[in-house]
């Protein structure tokens, strides 16, 4: 029993090392296919992500100490910034970023505002915002972000709205004018007129899968997996009708059991050749992640240990 636990802990640590190379779970899943798939097959994804990606409050504060302004922090390490914001510990994380009020000259306020990507980011995070508000400089800062303080007329809003194909596109690209139009009740009139002008799309006709049609479709393939991938609607129709799936796949050849769940992108020869380039197993895992996890999934690591004595020198 102890050896099985040790093997599991060893696998978890290897997966944590692999996952830690990425900024978060999404990037790990997208870019670290082999290690993520292994974690998923062993039902270890949650355990690995809790270790690899979970930051304590102290770790978040330590990261924040490396930045002098909230904007720099948000730009340099968005994940830790969002965690601090979600846990409501931003003030304590940003305490060392406080700048004395007396230092906020007009030039300093404008220079600080230029470090932010958007006006809303500046308002939410910048200490210079309060100084600008006291000095009545908000219009000057808005000018930096190409924001006009002038309220637009209804005709101007309608003209702007017609540039966008949907309300969501308008809201995403120009939230300020979209909000003005929404407050004045102009959205329905702008986009209802577009709807009447746009040609109606024909509804796609749905194919009716009779038993004969399903059997004819299945006859084009050799295996169930090929059929399911190439013609999912026919396969689903076969599953839904009792006995039809067995009838349709009766002549299919079965996939070899030894290949199920294995990564066949690389041959064993490819894996051994790639592994021989490295001086240690850890270097192999980091440098050729896909080959390493293919070897792991095929139980080739012990053979690789024997074939690469340089790993133990």
PyMOL commands that set and color helices and strands:
alter all, ss='L'
color gray80, all
select helices_A, chain A and resi 2-19+25-31+33-41+45-53+57-64+70-76+78-86+90-93+95-97+101-103+106-113+119-125+128-134+138-144+154-161+167-173+175-183+187-197+211-218+224-230+232-240+244-248+257-259+268-275+281-287+289-297+301-307+309-312
alter helices_A, ss='H'
color red, helices_A
deselect
rebuild
show_as cartoon
